[in-house]
């Protein structure tokens, strides 16, 4: 028997590479339990940092609200949201 599929949300956020960049992104997820497997970072040679955050079981309106807040953050260059089956 297979486990039921759940919708997960992946946030792809592009920020400048500063010492507090990851904390600035994760501040938008402060009320959501995340573990180290939920957050991945990739440093780019142009001085930017890609932060990927995967959140399980998050309502659509909450996911969109987080994406909108990220886009309004001055430190964030781009914030994309993708839903997928986990």
C-alpha positions as CSV (number, residue, x, y, z in Angstrom):
1,X,0.0,0.0,0.0
2,X,1.3,3.4,-0.9
3,X,1.3,6.5,1.3
4,X,-1.2,9.2,0.3
5,X,0.2,12.1,-1.7
6,X,0.4,15.5,-0.1
7,X,0.9,18.8,-1.7
8,X,4.2,20.5,-0.8
9,X,5.4,24.0,-1.6
10,X,8.9,24.9,-2.8
11,X,10.0,28.5,-2.4
12,X,13.0,29.5,-4.6
13,X,14.4,32.8,-3.3
14,X,17.3,34.8,-4.7
15,X,19.1,37.2,-2.3
16,X,22.5,38.9,-2.2
17,X,25.2,36.9,-0.4
18,X,25.5,38.6,3.0
19,X,26.1,37.0,6.4
20,X,22.4,37.3,7.4
21,X,20.8,36.5,4.1
22,X,19.5,33.1,5.1
23,X,18.1,34.4,8.4
24,X,16.3,37.2,6.5
25,X,14.6,34.7,4.3
26,X,13.8,32.2,7.1
27,X,12.2,35.0,9.1
28,X,9.2,34.8,6.8
29,X,8.8,31.1,7.9
30,X,9.0,31.7,11.7
31,X,5.7,30.1,12.5
32,X,6.3,27.1,10.4
33,X,8.4,24.1,11.6
34,X,11.4,23.7,9.3
35,X,14.3,21.3,9.7
36,X,17.7,21.3,8.0
37,X,16.4,19.1,5.2
38,X,13.8,21.7,4.3
39,X,16.3,24.4,3.5
40,X,19.0,24.3,0.9
41,X,21.3,27.1,-0.3
42,X,23.4,27.5,-3.4
43,X,26.1,30.2,-3.7
44,X,26.5,31.8,-7.1
45,X,29.7,33.4,-8.5
46,X,27.9,36.6,-9.2
47,X,27.5,37.3,-5.4
48,X,24.0,36.0,-5.1
49,X,22.6,33.2,-3.0
50,X,19.7,30.9,-3.9
51,X,17.7,29.7,-1.0
52,X,15.3,26.8,-1.5
53,X,12.7,26.2,1.2
54,X,10.3,23.2,1.1
55,X,7.3,23.3,3.3
56,X,4.8,20.4,3.7
57,X,1.1,20.9,4.4
58,X,0.8,24.7,3.9
59,X,-2.5,26.2,2.8
60,X,-2.5,27.9,-0.6
61,X,-3.4,31.3,0.9
62,X,-0.6,31.1,3.4
63,X,2.0,30.0,0.8
64,X,1.0,33.0,-1.4
65,X,1.1,35.4,1.6
66,X,4.7,34.2,2.3
67,X,5.7,34.6,-1.4
68,X,4.2,38.2,-1.5
69,X,6.0,39.1,1.7
70,X,9.3,37.8,0.3
71,X,8.8,39.8,-2.9
72,X,8.3,43.0,-0.8
73,X,11.5,42.4,1.2
74,X,14.3,44.7,0.0
75,X,16.9,42.0,0.3
76,X,15.1,39.6,-2.0
77,X,15.7,39.8,-5.8
78,X,13.2,37.1,-6.7
79,X,10.8,34.8,-4.9
80,X,9.1,32.0,-6.7
81,X,6.6,29.4,-5.5
82,X,5.9,26.0,-6.9
83,X,3.5,23.4,-5.7
84,X,4.2,19.7,-6.1
85,X,3.1,16.3,-4.9
86,X,5.3,14.9,-2.2
